[in-house]
Amino acid sequence: MPSMTIRSVEPIVVALPREVPYLGPLGPGESVNERGYFVRAGNRTIYPVFDRSVLVKITSTDGSVGWGETYGIVAPQAVVAIIEDVLAPRLVGRESDDVAALWEELYALMRVRGHWSGFFTDALAGVDIALWDLKGKLAGRPVYELLGGKRRDRIAAYASGLPRATLDQRVALALELSAQGFRGVKFAAAVSGEGVIDEMRALRMALGPDVDVMVDLHWRYTPTEAIALIEALEPWHPYFAEAPCAPEDIDGQAEIAGRVVVPIAGGEEWSTVYQVRPRLAHRCVSIVQPEVAHTGLSQFMAIGRLAAEHGVRVIPHATIGVGIFHAASLHGAASLNEIPSHEHQHSVFDANLRFVQTRMRCANGFFELPDGSGLGVEPKPELWDHVVHPWF
C-alpha cells in the first residue's frame, strides 16, 4: 500500500473582531491608522484592533487535513508569501512522518541569510504545527502521545491581562478572575497608567497572599531602570517579572536576573533553541516562556527539554489566535515534565473558541486538554466568514 504524502500546503489569513483592543482601551495619543494598527505608547509596539492569525492547512493524498496556526498580527502576507514561495514547494510530495527532521530541513533553507526569527520562523512554526496535527490524524493518535506521552490530564492556567481603563477597574477584574478559580493574574506595565508599583500594590492588597501576581514589563526598561523597579516591587512578592529589558540585550538580561530576587521570565519572542541556549548559559531567566506560534511544536519541545537540563521552569506563553496553536501548546505542555502553569489570554481564548470545534476549555483555573487524534481542534464553518484576502 503506498504511503500517504503531502498534496497541498495552504496558508489562510483570518481576522476576528474584538470589542476592546489587546491589552485594553486606547490610551492618550494612541490612534488607529488606515490599516487597522495602533502603537502602544507604553512599549512602542504596533498592534491591530482585531485578532488576526495565519492558519496553515496541509492536505494529504488521502484527503486527511492537518491544521496549524501562527502569528498574523502584523503584515500577515509576509508569512503567507514565505509559506507559498519557500516552504510549500519543499513539502508537496513528501511524507509527513518525521516532523522534527522536516523542521530542521526547512529551517536550514534560510540559515545563511540570518533568518532565525521573525516572519520566517513564524511561517515555519505554523507549518510544523500542521504537520504534527496531520501525523497524529494519520496515526489515529493524539499529538501528546507522539511527543512522549501525557504527564497530566489538566494544566493550571494563570489569567493574563487586565484590559480595563483604570486601576480600580483592573483590580475589580482581577478579583473576578480570582473568583473564577485562577490562582495567578498578570498585569501589563505598558498600560499601567497609574504606575507599575501602585498597580502591584493594589493587586496584592486586593487579592491577598494566596494568588500569584505577575508583571509583564514589555521590554520597556534599561537594565538599571528594571533593577530599581523590580526591587521596589519586592515587598508585594511578584511571582515573576517578565521581559524587563530589550530582548536583544543578553548582557542586560543577565545583569537584571543576577541582581534581583524576583524570578525573571522571558522567551515569548525566541523561536529556536539557538536563541534560548545562550540566554540559559548566561542565566538570563529562571522561567522560560516558549510561544508555540513562534517555535512550532518541534522547537517548543526542544526548548522545554533544554530548560529542564538547566533547572529552569517552563511556563508557556499564549496570545492572539483562534485556538489551533493554543491546542498545540497544551499538547506540548502536557508532554513536558514540569509545567507549573500555562498562560491564559482570557480576552482572546474565551471569545475565539466559538470558531473551533474542540474539547479544549479553560474552567475553574485549569485548561482541559483537547482530545481525539491529532491536535483535537478543527475550524468551524463560521470561521471562514472571517477570511482576509490579500492586501485587505
Contacts in CASP RR format, 6 or more apart in sequence:
PFRMAT RR
TARGET T0000
AUTHOR 0000-0000-0000
METHOD contacts of the structure
MODEL  1
MPSMTIRSVEPIVVALPREVPYLGPLGPGESVNERGYFVRAGNRTIYPVF
DRSVLVKITSTDGSVGWGETYGIVAPQAVVAIIEDVLAPRLVGRESDDVA
ALWEELYALMRVRGHWSGFFTDALAGVDIALWDLKGKLAGRPVYELLGGK
RRDRIAAYASGLPRATLDQRVALALELSAQGFRGVKFAAAVSGEGVIDEM
RALRMALGPDVDVMVDLHWRYTPTEAIALIEALEPWHPYFAEAPCAPEDI
DGQAEIAGRVVVPIAGGEEWSTVYQVRPRLAHRCVSIVQPEVAHTGLSQF
MAIGRLAAEHGVRVIPHATIGVGIFHAASLHGAASLNEIPSHEHQHSVFD
ANLRFVQTRMRCANGFFELPDGSGLGVEPKPELWDHVVHPWF
3 95 0 8 1.000
4 60 0 8 1.000
4 61 0 8 1.000
4 62 0 8 1.000
4 64 0 8 1.000
4 95 0 8 1.000
4 96 0 8 1.000
4 138 0 8 1.000
5 60 0 8 1.000
5 61 0 8 1.000
5 93 0 8 1.000
5 94 0 8 1.000
5 95 0 8 1.000
5 96 0 8 1.000
6 58 0 8 1.000
6 59 0 8 1.000
6 60 0 8 1.000
6 61 0 8 1.000
6 91 0 8 1.000
6 92 0 8 1.000
6 93 0 8 1.000
6 94 0 8 1.000
6 95 0 8 1.000
6 96 0 8 1.000
6 134 0 8 1.000
7 59 0 8 1.000
7 60 0 8 1.000
7 61 0 8 1.000
7 63 0 8 1.000
7 92 0 8 1.000
7 93 0 8 1.000
8 57 0 8 1.000
8 58 0 8 1.000
8 59 0 8 1.000
8 88 0 8 1.000
8 92 0 8 1.000
9 56 0 8 1.000
9 57 0 8 1.000
9 58 0 8 1.000
9 83 0 8 1.000
9 87 0 8 1.000
9 88 0 8 1.000
9 91 0 8 1.000
9 92 0 8 1.000
9 127 0 8 1.000
9 130 0 8 1.000
10 56 0 8 1.000
10 57 0 8 1.000
10 58 0 8 1.000
10 59 0 8 1.000
10 88 0 8 1.000
11 54 0 8 1.000
11 55 0 8 1.000
11 56 0 8 1.000
11 57 0 8 1.000
11 79 0 8 1.000
11 80 0 8 1.000
11 83 0 8 1.000
11 84 0 8 1.000
11 123 0 8 1.000
12 54 0 8 1.000
12 55 0 8 1.000
12 56 0 8 1.000
12 57 0 8 1.000
12 387 0 8 1.000
13 52 0 8 1.000
13 53 0 8 1.000
13 54 0 8 1.000
13 55 0 8 1.000
13 72 0 8 1.000
13 76 0 8 1.000
13 77 0 8 1.000
13 80 0 8 1.000
13 387 0 8 1.000
13 388 0 8 1.000
13 389 0 8 1.000
13 390 0 8 1.000
14 52 0 8 1.000
14 53 0 8 1.000
14 54 0 8 1.000
14 55 0 8 1.000
14 322 0 8 1.000
14 383 0 8 1.000
14 386 0 8 1.000
14 387 0 8 1.000
14 388 0 8 1.000
15 48 0 8 1.000
15 50 0 8 1.000
15 51 0 8 1.000
15 52 0 8 1.000
15 386 0 8 1.000
15 388 0 8 1.000
15 392 0 8 1.000
16 50 0 8 1.000
16 51 0 8 1.000
16 52 0 8 1.000
16 321 0 8 1.000
16 322 0 8 1.000
16 351 0 8 1.000
16 352 0 8 1.000
16 355 0 8 1.000
16 386 0 8 1.000
17 50 0 8 1.000
17 51 0 8 1.000
17 386 0 8 1.000
18 49 0 8 1.000
18 50 0 8 1.000
18 51 0 8 1.000
18 347 0 8 1.000
18 348 0 8 1.000
18 351 0 8 1.000
20 163 0 8 1.000
20 347 0 8 1.000
21 38 0 8 1.000
21 47 0 8 1.000
21 49 0 8 1.000
21 163 0 8 1.000
22 47 0 8 1.000
22 51 0 8 1.000
22 163 0 8 1.000
22 319 0 8 1.000
22 320 0 8 1.000
22 347 0 8 1.000
22 348 0 8 1.000
23 40 0 8 1.000
23 47 0 8 1.000
23 161 0 8 1.000
23 163 0 8 1.000
23 188 0 8 1.000
23 190 0 8 1.000
23 191 0 8 1.000
24 163 0 8 1.000
24 164 0 8 1.000
24 165 0 8 1.000
24 191 0 8 1.000
25 163 0 8 1.000
25 164 0 8 1.000
25 165 0 8 1.000
26 32 0 8 1.000
26 38 0 8 1.000
27 41 0 8 1.000
27 191 0 8 1.000
28 41 0 8 1.000
29 41 0 8 1.000
30 38 0 8 1.000
30 39 0 8 1.000
30 40 0 8 1.000
30 41 0 8 1.000
31 38 0 8 1.000
32 38 0 8 1.000
32 49 0 8 1.000
36 48 0 8 1.000
36 49 0 8 1.000
36 50 0 8 1.000
37 46 0 8 1.000
37 47 0 8 1.000
37 48 0 8 1.000
37 49 0 8 1.000
37 74 0 8 1.000
38 46 0 8 1.000
38 47 0 8 1.000
38 49 0 8 1.000
39 45 0 8 1.000
39 46 0 8 1.000
39 47 0 8 1.000
40 47 0 8 1.000
40 190 0 8 1.000
40 191 0 8 1.000
42 189 0 8 1.000
42 190 0 8 1.000
42 191 0 8 1.000
42 218 0 8 1.000
42 220 0 8 1.000
43 189 0 8 1.000
43 190 0 8 1.000
43 218 0 8 1.000
43 219 0 8 1.000
43 220 0 8 1.000
44 220 0 8 1.000
45 190 0 8 1.000
45 218 0 8 1.000
46 74 0 8 1.000
47 73 0 8 1.000
48 73 0 8 1.000
48 74 0 8 1.000
51 320 0 8 1.000
51 321 0 8 1.000
51 322 0 8 1.000
51 348 0 8 1.000
51 351 0 8 1.000
51 352 0 8 1.000
52 72 0 8 1.000
52 73 0 8 1.000
52 76 0 8 1.000
52 320 0 8 1.000
52 388 0 8 1.000
53 69 0 8 1.000
53 70 0 8 1.000
53 71 0 8 1.000
53 72 0 8 1.000
53 73 0 8 1.000
53 76 0 8 1.000
53 293 0 8 1.000
53 320 0 8 1.000
53 321 0 8 1.000
53 322 0 8 1.000
53 325 0 8 1.000
54 69 0 8 1.000
54 70 0 8 1.000
54 71 0 8 1.000
54 72 0 8 1.000
54 76 0 8 1.000
54 79 0 8 1.000
54 80 0 8 1.000
54 83 0 8 1.000
54 122 0 8 1.000
54 123 0 8 1.000
54 126 0 8 1.000
55 67 0 8 1.000
55 68 0 8 1.000
55 69 0 8 1.000
55 322 0 8 1.000
55 324 0 8 1.000
55 379 0 8 1.000
56 67 0 8 1.000
56 68 0 8 1.000
56 69 0 8 1.000
56 70 0 8 1.000
56 83 0 8 1.000
56 126 0 8 1.000
56 127 0 8 1.000
56 129 0 8 1.000
56 130 0 8 1.000
57 65 0 8 1.000
57 66 0 8 1.000
57 67 0 8 1.000
57 68 0 8 1.000
57 130 0 8 1.000
58 65 0 8 1.000
58 66 0 8 1.000
58 67 0 8 1.000
58 68 0 8 1.000
58 91 0 8 1.000
58 96 0 8 1.000
58 127 0 8 1.000
58 130 0 8 1.000
58 131 0 8 1.000
58 133 0 8 1.000
58 134 0 8 1.000
59 65 0 8 1.000
59 66 0 8 1.000
60 66 0 8 1.000
60 96 0 8 1.000
60 134 0 8 1.000
60 138 0 8 1.000
61 93 0 8 1.000
62 138 0 8 1.000
64 134 0 8 1.000
64 137 0 8 1.000
64 138 0 8 1.000
65 134 0 8 1.000
65 137 0 8 1.000
66 130 0 8 1.000
66 131 0 8 1.000
66 133 0 8 1.000
66 134 0 8 1.000
66 137 0 8 1.000
66 374 0 8 1.000
67 129 0 8 1.000
67 130 0 8 1.000
67 133 0 8 1.000
67 324 0 8 1.000
67 375 0 8 1.000
67 377 0 8 1.000
67 378 0 8 1.000
67 379 0 8 1.000
68 126 0 8 1.000
68 127 0 8 1.000
68 129 0 8 1.000
68 130 0 8 1.000
68 133 0 8 1.000
68 324 0 8 1.000
68 325 0 8 1.000
68 328 0 8 1.000
68 375 0 8 1.000
69 126 0 8 1.000
69 129 0 8 1.000
69 293 0 8 1.000
69 321 0 8 1.000
69 322 0 8 1.000
69 323 0 8 1.000
69 324 0 8 1.000
69 325 0 8 1.000
69 328 0 8 1.000
70 79 0 8 1.000
70 122 0 8 1.000
70 123 0 8 1.000
70 125 0 8 1.000
70 126 0 8 1.000
70 129 0 8 1.000
70 293 0 8 1.000
70 294 0 8 1.000
70 296 0 8 1.000
70 325 0 8 1.000
71 79 0 8 1.000
71 122 0 8 1.000
71 293 0 8 1.000
71 294 0 8 1.000
71 320 0 8 1.000
72 79 0 8 1.000
72 122 0 8 1.000
73 320 0 8 1.000
75 119 0 8 1.000
76 388 0 8 1.000
77 390 0 8 1.000
77 391 0 8 1.000
78 119 0 8 1.000
79 119 0 8 1.000
79 122 0 8 1.000
79 123 0 8 1.000
80 390 0 8 1.000
82 119 0 8 1.000
82 120 0 8 1.000
82 123 0 8 1.000
83 123 0 8 1.000
83 127 0 8 1.000
86 109 0 8 1.000
86 110 0 8 1.000
86 120 0 8 1.000
86 123 0 8 1.000
87 106 0 8 1.000
87 109 0 8 1.000
87 123 0 8 1.000
87 124 0 8 1.000
87 127 0 8 1.000
90 105 0 8 1.000
90 106 0 8 1.000
90 109 0 8 1.000
91 102 0 8 1.000
91 106 0 8 1.000
91 127 0 8 1.000
94 102 0 8 1.000
96 102 0 8 1.000
96 131 0 8 1.000
96 134 0 8 1.000
96 135 0 8 1.000
96 138 0 8 1.000
97 135 0 8 1.000
99 128 0 8 1.000
99 131 0 8 1.000
99 132 0 8 1.000
99 135 0 8 1.000
99 297 0 8 1.000
99 298 0 8 1.000
100 298 0 8 1.000
102 128 0 8 1.000
102 131 0 8 1.000
103 124 0 8 1.000
103 128 0 8 1.000
103 296 0 8 1.000
103 298 0 8 1.000
103 299 0 8 1.000
106 124 0 8 1.000
106 127 0 8 1.000
107 121 0 8 1.000
107 124 0 8 1.000
107 272 0 8 1.000
110 120 0 8 1.000
115 121 0 8 1.000
116 271 0 8 1.000
116 272 0 8 1.000
116 274 0 8 1.000
116 275 0 8 1.000
117 269 0 8 1.000
117 270 0 8 1.000
117 271 0 8 1.000
117 272 0 8 1.000
117 275 0 8 1.000
117 294 0 8 1.000
118 271 0 8 1.000
118 294 0 8 1.000
121 271 0 8 1.000
121 272 0 8 1.000
121 294 0 8 1.000
121 295 0 8 1.000
122 271 0 8 1.000
122 293 0 8 1.000
122 294 0 8 1.000
124 296 0 8 1.000
125 271 0 8 1.000
125 292 0 8 1.000
125 293 0 8 1.000
125 294 0 8 1.000
125 295 0 8 1.000
125 296 0 8 1.000
125 299 0 8 1.000
125 325 0 8 1.000
126 293 0 8 1.000
126 296 0 8 1.000
126 325 0 8 1.000
128 296 0 8 1.000
128 297 0 8 1.000
128 298 0 8 1.000
128 299 0 8 1.000
129 292 0 8 1.000
129 296 0 8 1.000
129 297 0 8 1.000
129 324 0 8 1.000
129 325 0 8 1.000
129 328 0 8 1.000
129 375 0 8 1.000
132 143 0 8 1.000
132 146 0 8 1.000
132 297 0 8 1.000
132 298 0 8 1.000
132 328 0 8 1.000
132 331 0 8 1.000
132 374 0 8 1.000
132 375 0 8 1.000
133 143 0 8 1.000
133 328 0 8 1.000
133 374 0 8 1.000
133 375 0 8 1.000
133 376 0 8 1.000
134 374 0 8 1.000
135 143 0 8 1.000
135 146 0 8 1.000
135 374 0 8 1.000
136 142 0 8 1.000
136 143 0 8 1.000
136 146 0 8 1.000
136 373 0 8 1.000
136 374 0 8 1.000
137 373 0 8 1.000
137 374 0 8 1.000
139 146 0 8 1.000
139 373 0 8 1.000
140 372 0 8 1.000
140 373 0 8 1.000
140 374 0 8 1.000
141 373 0 8 1.000
141 374 0 8 1.000
142 150 0 8 1.000
142 331 0 8 1.000
142 370 0 8 1.000
142 371 0 8 1.000
142 372 0 8 1.000
142 373 0 8 1.000
142 374 0 8 1.000
142 375 0 8 1.000
142 376 0 8 1.000
143 297 0 8 1.000
143 328 0 8 1.000
143 331 0 8 1.000
143 332 0 8 1.000
143 374 0 8 1.000
143 375 0 8 1.000
144 150 0 8 1.000
144 331 0 8 1.000
144 332 0 8 1.000
144 334 0 8 1.000
144 335 0 8 1.000
144 369 0 8 1.000
147 297 0 8 1.000
147 301 0 8 1.000
147 331 0 8 1.000
147 332 0 8 1.000
147 335 0 8 1.000
148 335 0 8 1.000
149 334 0 8 1.000
149 335 0 8 1.000
150 334 0 8 1.000
150 335 0 8 1.000
150 369 0 8 1.000
151 334 0 8 1.000
151 335 0 8 1.000
151 336 0 8 1.000
151 337 0 8 1.000
152 334 0 8 1.000
152 339 0 8 1.000
153 369 0 8 1.000
154 366 0 8 1.000
154 367 0 8 1.000
154 368 0 8 1.000
154 369 0 8 1.000
155 330 0 8 1.000
155 333 0 8 1.000
155 334 0 8 1.000
155 339 0 8 1.000
155 341 0 8 1.000
155 342 0 8 1.000
155 366 0 8 1.000
155 367 0 8 1.000
155 369 0 8 1.000
156 183 0 8 1.000
156 340 0 8 1.000
156 341 0 8 1.000
156 342 0 8 1.000
156 365 0 8 1.000
156 366 0 8 1.000
156 367 0 8 1.000
157 182 0 8 1.000
157 341 0 8 1.000
157 342 0 8 1.000
157 343 0 8 1.000
157 344 0 8 1.000
157 362 0 8 1.000
157 365 0 8 1.000
157 366 0 8 1.000
157 367 0 8 1.000
158 182 0 8 1.000
158 183 0 8 1.000
158 184 0 8 1.000
158 185 0 8 1.000
158 186 0 8 1.000
158 212 0 8 1.000
158 214 0 8 1.000
158 315 0 8 1.000
158 341 0 8 1.000
158 342 0 8 1.000
158 343 0 8 1.000
158 344 0 8 1.000
159 174 0 8 1.000
159 177 0 8 1.000
159 180 0 8 1.000
159 182 0 8 1.000
159 184 0 8 1.000
159 185 0 8 1.000
159 186 0 8 1.000
159 344 0 8 1.000
159 346 0 8 1.000
160 186 0 8 1.000
160 216 0 8 1.000
160 318 0 8 1.000
160 343 0 8 1.000
160 344 0 8 1.000
160 345 0 8 1.000
160 346 0 8 1.000
161 185 0 8 1.000
161 186 0 8 1.000
161 187 0 8 1.000
161 188 0 8 1.000
161 216 0 8 1.000
161 345 0 8 1.000
161 346 0 8 1.000
161 347 0 8 1.000
162 170 0 8 1.000
162 173 0 8 1.000
162 174 0 8 1.000
162 185 0 8 1.000
162 187 0 8 1.000
162 188 0 8 1.000
163 173 0 8 1.000
163 191 0 8 1.000
163 347 0 8 1.000
164 170 0 8 1.000
164 172 0 8 1.000
164 173 0 8 1.000
166 194 0 8 1.000
167 192 0 8 1.000
167 193 0 8 1.000
167 194 0 8 1.000
167 198 0 8 1.000
167 199 0 8 1.000
167 202 0 8 1.000
170 187 0 8 1.000
170 199 0 8 1.000
170 203 0 8 1.000
171 202 0 8 1.000
171 203 0 8 1.000
171 206 0 8 1.000
174 185 0 8 1.000
174 187 0 8 1.000
174 203 0 8 1.000
174 206 0 8 1.000
174 207 0 8 1.000
175 206 0 8 1.000
175 207 0 8 1.000
177 185 0 8 1.000
177 346 0 8 1.000
178 184 0 8 1.000
178 185 0 8 1.000
178 207 0 8 1.000
178 211 0 8 1.000
180 364 0 8 1.000
180 365 0 8 1.000
181 364 0 8 1.000
181 365 0 8 1.000
182 211 0 8 1.000
182 344 0 8 1.000
182 365 0 8 1.000
183 210 0 8 1.000
183 211 0 8 1.000
183 212 0 8 1.000
183 365 0 8 1.000
184 211 0 8 1.000
184 212 0 8 1.000
184 213 0 8 1.000
184 214 0 8 1.000
184 239 0 8 1.000
184 341 0 8 1.000
185 203 0 8 1.000
185 207 0 8 1.000
185 211 0 8 1.000
185 212 0 8 1.000
185 213 0 8 1.000
185 214 0 8 1.000
186 213 0 8 1.000
186 214 0 8 1.000
186 215 0 8 1.000
186 216 0 8 1.000
186 242 0 8 1.000
186 343 0 8 1.000
187 199 0 8 1.000
187 200 0 8 1.000
187 203 0 8 1.000
187 213 0 8 1.000
187 214 0 8 1.000
187 215 0 8 1.000
187 216 0 8 1.000
188 215 0 8 1.000
188 216 0 8 1.000
188 218 0 8 1.000
189 196 0 8 1.000
189 215 0 8 1.000
189 216 0 8 1.000
189 217 0 8 1.000
189 218 0 8 1.000
189 220 0 8 1.000
190 216 0 8 1.000
190 218 0 8 1.000
190 220 0 8 1.000
192 199 0 8 1.000
193 199 0 8 1.000
196 215 0 8 1.000
196 217 0 8 1.000
196 229 0 8 1.000
196 233 0 8 1.000
197 229 0 8 1.000
197 232 0 8 1.000
197 233 0 8 1.000
199 215 0 8 1.000
200 213 0 8 1.000
200 215 0 8 1.000
200 233 0 8 1.000
200 236 0 8 1.000
200 238 0 8 1.000
201 236 0 8 1.000
203 213 0 8 1.000
203 236 0 8 1.000
204 213 0 8 1.000
204 236 0 8 1.000
204 237 0 8 1.000
207 213 0 8 1.000
209 237 0 8 1.000
212 239 0 8 1.000
213 236 0 8 1.000
213 237 0 8 1.000
213 238 0 8 1.000
213 239 0 8 1.000
214 238 0 8 1.000
214 239 0 8 1.000
214 240 0 8 1.000
214 241 0 8 1.000
214 242 0 8 1.000
214 265 0 8 1.000
215 233 0 8 1.000
215 238 0 8 1.000
215 240 0 8 1.000
215 241 0 8 1.000
215 242 0 8 1.000
216 242 0 8 1.000
216 243 0 8 1.000
217 226 0 8 1.000
217 229 0 8 1.000
217 241 0 8 1.000
217 242 0 8 1.000
217 243 0 8 1.000
217 244 0 8 1.000
217 245 0 8 1.000
218 243 0 8 1.000
219 243 0 8 1.000
219 244 0 8 1.000
219 245 0 8 1.000
219 246 0 8 1.000
219 247 0 8 1.000
221 229 0 8 1.000
221 244 0 8 1.000
221 245 0 8 1.000
222 245 0 8 1.000
223 244 0 8 1.000
223 245 0 8 1.000
223 249 0 8 1.000
223 252 0 8 1.000
223 253 0 8 1.000
223 255 0 8 1.000
223 256 0 8 1.000
226 241 0 8 1.000
226 244 0 8 1.000
226 245 0 8 1.000
226 256 0 8 1.000
227 255 0 8 1.000
227 256 0 8 1.000
227 259 0 8 1.000
227 260 0 8 1.000
229 244 0 8 1.000
230 238 0 8 1.000
230 241 0 8 1.000
230 244 0 8 1.000
230 256 0 8 1.000
230 260 0 8 1.000
230 262 0 8 1.000
231 260 0 8 1.000
233 241 0 8 1.000
233 262 0 8 1.000
234 260 0 8 1.000
234 261 0 8 1.000
234 262 0 8 1.000
238 262 0 8 1.000
239 263 0 8 1.000
240 262 0 8 1.000
240 263 0 8 1.000
240 264 0 8 1.000
240 265 0 8 1.000
240 286 0 8 1.000
240 287 0 8 1.000
240 315 0 8 1.000
241 260 0 8 1.000
241 262 0 8 1.000
241 263 0 8 1.000
241 264 0 8 1.000
241 265 0 8 1.000
242 264 0 8 1.000
242 265 0 8 1.000
242 266 0 8 1.000
242 289 0 8 1.000
243 265 0 8 1.000
243 266 0 8 1.000
243 267 0 8 1.000
243 268 0 8 1.000
244 253 0 8 1.000
244 256 0 8 1.000
244 264 0 8 1.000
245 252 0 8 1.000
245 253 0 8 1.000
245 256 0 8 1.000
247 267 0 8 1.000
247 269 0 8 1.000
250 278 0 8 1.000
250 279 0 8 1.000
250 282 0 8 1.000
250 284 0 8 1.000
251 282 0 8 1.000
252 284 0 8 1.000
253 264 0 8 1.000
253 279 0 8 1.000
253 282 0 8 1.000
253 284 0 8 1.000
253 285 0 8 1.000
254 282 0 8 1.000
254 283 0 8 1.000
254 284 0 8 1.000
256 264 0 8 1.000
257 264 0 8 1.000
257 283 0 8 1.000
257 284 0 8 1.000
257 285 0 8 1.000
257 286 0 8 1.000
258 283 0 8 1.000
263 286 0 8 1.000
263 287 0 8 1.000
264 284 0 8 1.000
264 285 0 8 1.000
264 286 0 8 1.000
264 287 0 8 1.000
265 285 0 8 1.000
265 286 0 8 1.000
265 287 0 8 1.000
265 288 0 8 1.000
265 289 0 8 1.000
265 315 0 8 1.000
266 284 0 8 1.000
266 285 0 8 1.000
266 287 0 8 1.000
266 288 0 8 1.000
266 289 0 8 1.000
267 276 0 8 1.000
267 279 0 8 1.000
267 285 0 8 1.000
267 288 0 8 1.000
267 289 0 8 1.000
267 290 0 8 1.000
267 291 0 8 1.000
267 317 0 8 1.000
268 289 0 8 1.000
268 290 0 8 1.000
268 291 0 8 1.000
268 294 0 8 1.000
268 317 0 8 1.000
268 319 0 8 1.000
269 291 0 8 1.000
269 294 0 8 1.000
270 276 0 8 1.000
270 279 0 8 1.000
270 288 0 8 1.000
270 290 0 8 1.000
270 294 0 8 1.000
270 295 0 8 1.000
270 303 0 8 1.000
271 294 0 8 1.000
271 295 0 8 1.000
271 299 0 8 1.000
272 295 0 8 1.000
272 299 0 8 1.000
272 302 0 8 1.000
272 303 0 8 1.000
273 299 0 8 1.000
273 302 0 8 1.000
273 303 0 8 1.000
273 306 0 8 1.000
276 288 0 8 1.000
276 303 0 8 1.000
276 306 0 8 1.000
276 307 0 8 1.000
277 306 0 8 1.000
279 285 0 8 1.000
280 288 0 8 1.000
280 306 0 8 1.000
280 307 0 8 1.000
280 310 0 8 1.000
280 312 0 8 1.000
285 312 0 8 1.000
286 312 0 8 1.000
286 313 0 8 1.000
287 312 0 8 1.000
287 313 0 8 1.000
287 314 0 8 1.000
287 315 0 8 1.000
288 303 0 8 1.000
288 304 0 8 1.000
288 307 0 8 1.000
288 312 0 8 1.000
288 313 0 8 1.000
288 314 0 8 1.000
288 315 0 8 1.000
289 314 0 8 1.000
289 315 0 8 1.000
289 316 0 8 1.000
289 317 0 8 1.000
289 343 0 8 1.000
290 299 0 8 1.000
290 300 0 8 1.000
290 303 0 8 1.000
290 304 0 8 1.000
290 314 0 8 1.000
290 316 0 8 1.000
290 317 0 8 1.000
291 316 0 8 1.000
291 317 0 8 1.000
291 318 0 8 1.000
291 319 0 8 1.000
291 329 0 8 1.000
292 300 0 8 1.000
292 316 0 8 1.000
292 318 0 8 1.000
292 325 0 8 1.000
292 326 0 8 1.000
292 328 0 8 1.000
292 329 0 8 1.000
292 332 0 8 1.000
293 319 0 8 1.000
293 321 0 8 1.000
293 325 0 8 1.000
295 303 0 8 1.000
296 325 0 8 1.000
296 328 0 8 1.000
297 328 0 8 1.000
297 331 0 8 1.000
297 332 0 8 1.000
300 316 0 8 1.000
300 328 0 8 1.000
300 329 0 8 1.000
300 332 0 8 1.000
301 332 0 8 1.000
301 335 0 8 1.000
301 336 0 8 1.000
303 314 0 8 1.000
304 314 0 8 1.000
304 336 0 8 1.000
305 336 0 8 1.000
307 313 0 8 1.000
307 314 0 8 1.000
308 314 0 8 1.000
308 336 0 8 1.000
308 337 0 8 1.000
308 338 0 8 1.000
313 338 0 8 1.000
313 340 0 8 1.000
314 333 0 8 1.000
314 336 0 8 1.000
314 338 0 8 1.000
314 339 0 8 1.000
315 339 0 8 1.000
315 340 0 8 1.000
315 341 0 8 1.000
315 342 0 8 1.000
315 343 0 8 1.000
316 329 0 8 1.000
316 332 0 8 1.000
316 333 0 8 1.000
316 339 0 8 1.000
316 342 0 8 1.000
316 343 0 8 1.000
317 343 0 8 1.000
318 326 0 8 1.000
318 329 0 8 1.000
318 342 0 8 1.000
318 343 0 8 1.000
318 344 0 8 1.000
318 345 0 8 1.000
318 349 0 8 1.000
319 343 0 8 1.000
319 345 0 8 1.000
319 348 0 8 1.000
320 345 0 8 1.000
320 348 0 8 1.000
321 348 0 8 1.000
321 352 0 8 1.000
322 352 0 8 1.000
322 355 0 8 1.000
322 356 0 8 1.000
322 379 0 8 1.000
322 383 0 8 1.000
323 349 0 8 1.000
323 352 0 8 1.000
323 353 0 8 1.000
323 356 0 8 1.000
323 358 0 8 1.000
323 360 0 8 1.000
323 377 0 8 1.000
324 356 0 8 1.000
324 375 0 8 1.000
324 377 0 8 1.000
324 379 0 8 1.000
326 349 0 8 1.000
326 360 0 8 1.000
327 358 0 8 1.000
327 360 0 8 1.000
327 370 0 8 1.000
327 375 0 8 1.000
327 376 0 8 1.000
327 377 0 8 1.000
328 375 0 8 1.000
329 342 0 8 1.000
330 342 0 8 1.000
330 360 0 8 1.000
330 367 0 8 1.000
330 369 0 8 1.000
330 370 0 8 1.000
331 369 0 8 1.000
331 370 0 8 1.000
331 375 0 8 1.000
333 339 0 8 1.000
333 342 0 8 1.000
334 369 0 8 1.000
342 367 0 8 1.000
344 362 0 8 1.000
344 365 0 8 1.000
344 367 0 8 1.000
346 362 0 8 1.000
349 362 0 8 1.000
350 362 0 8 1.000
353 360 0 8 1.000
353 361 0 8 1.000
354 380 0 8 1.000
354 382 0 8 1.000
355 379 0 8 1.000
355 380 0 8 1.000
355 382 0 8 1.000
355 383 0 8 1.000
355 386 0 8 1.000
356 377 0 8 1.000
356 378 0 8 1.000
356 379 0 8 1.000
356 380 0 8 1.000
356 383 0 8 1.000
357 377 0 8 1.000
357 378 0 8 1.000
357 379 0 8 1.000
357 380 0 8 1.000
358 370 0 8 1.000
358 376 0 8 1.000
358 377 0 8 1.000
358 378 0 8 1.000
359 368 0 8 1.000
359 369 0 8 1.000
359 370 0 8 1.000
359 371 0 8 1.000
359 372 0 8 1.000
359 376 0 8 1.000
360 367 0 8 1.000
360 368 0 8 1.000
360 369 0 8 1.000
360 370 0 8 1.000
360 376 0 8 1.000
360 377 0 8 1.000
361 367 0 8 1.000
361 368 0 8 1.000
362 368 0 8 1.000
370 376 0 8 1.000
370 377 0 8 1.000
END
